[in-house]
Amino acid sequence: MRPSWASPSDEPACLRNRTRWKPIPSPERPKTHLPVNIPDIEELENNIHAGTKYLRFLRNRYFDDPNVEPMQKVLLTFASYNAGPARVTGLRRRAGEMGLDPNRWFDNVEIVAAREIGRETVQYVSNIYKYYIAYTEIAAQLERKGRIP
């Protein structure tokens, strides 16, 4: 039996077994009220659209604070995507109570997350950030070489 998150076997090999966005409706919210309202999320393009729309929803709803720097909003949004927005809100509150900055992920909310919920979310955000740094550096190198318009 194939896991529920795996791609259908008729997709190209490069797309098989990739994790896709799968909304998990809360018991008190019917499926029809998911914040993304994108049909047929089993289809690749719609799935990507739904995932990015959900990330935007999380950022706008939970991190629309002018005191939070833009990159920190992104990192906290990814943490919320992985662990859930209510959990990250609680982690931020506890970070503040511990004298840490609740508006900064690395070395602040990240520490509370590692202690209270384990390494999964910490590793998830860290991996995304590593890719961001790597791709940013590659783009800068290509631009210096004149290969990006």
TAKA-V589082 format. One record per backbone hydrogen bond with DSSP energy under -1.0 kcal/mol. CO is the residue of the C=O (numbers start at 1). NH is the residue of the N-H. If there is no record, write none. Layout:
BEGIN
co=CO nh=NH
co=CO nh=NH
END
This chain:
BEGIN
co=3 nh=6
co=8 nh=11
co=12 nh=15
co=12 nh=16
co=15 nh=18
co=26 nh=29
co=30 nh=33
co=31 nh=34
co=40 nh=43
co=43 nh=47
co=44 nh=48
co=45 nh=49
co=46 nh=50
co=47 nh=51
co=48 nh=52
co=49 nh=53
co=50 nh=54
co=51 nh=55
co=52 nh=56
co=53 nh=57
co=54 nh=58
co=55 nh=59
co=56 nh=60
co=57 nh=61
co=58 nh=62
co=59 nh=63
co=65 nh=68
co=69 nh=73
co=70 nh=74
co=71 nh=75
co=72 nh=76
co=73 nh=77
co=74 nh=78
co=75 nh=79
co=76 nh=80
co=77 nh=81
co=78 nh=82
co=79 nh=83
co=80 nh=84
co=84 nh=88
co=85 nh=89
co=86 nh=90
co=87 nh=91
co=88 nh=92
co=89 nh=93
co=90 nh=94
co=91 nh=95
co=92 nh=96
co=93 nh=97
co=94 nh=98
co=95 nh=100
co=96 nh=99
co=101 nh=104
co=104 nh=109
co=105 nh=108
co=105 nh=110
co=108 nh=112
co=109 nh=113
co=110 nh=114
co=111 nh=115
co=112 nh=116
co=113 nh=117
co=119 nh=123
co=120 nh=124
co=121 nh=125
co=122 nh=126
co=123 nh=127
co=124 nh=128
co=125 nh=129
co=126 nh=130
co=127 nh=131
co=128 nh=132
co=129 nh=133
co=130 nh=134
co=131 nh=135
co=132 nh=136
co=133 nh=137
co=134 nh=138
co=135 nh=139
co=136 nh=140
co=137 nh=141
co=138 nh=142
co=139 nh=143
co=140 nh=144
co=141 nh=145
co=142 nh=147
co=143 nh=146
END
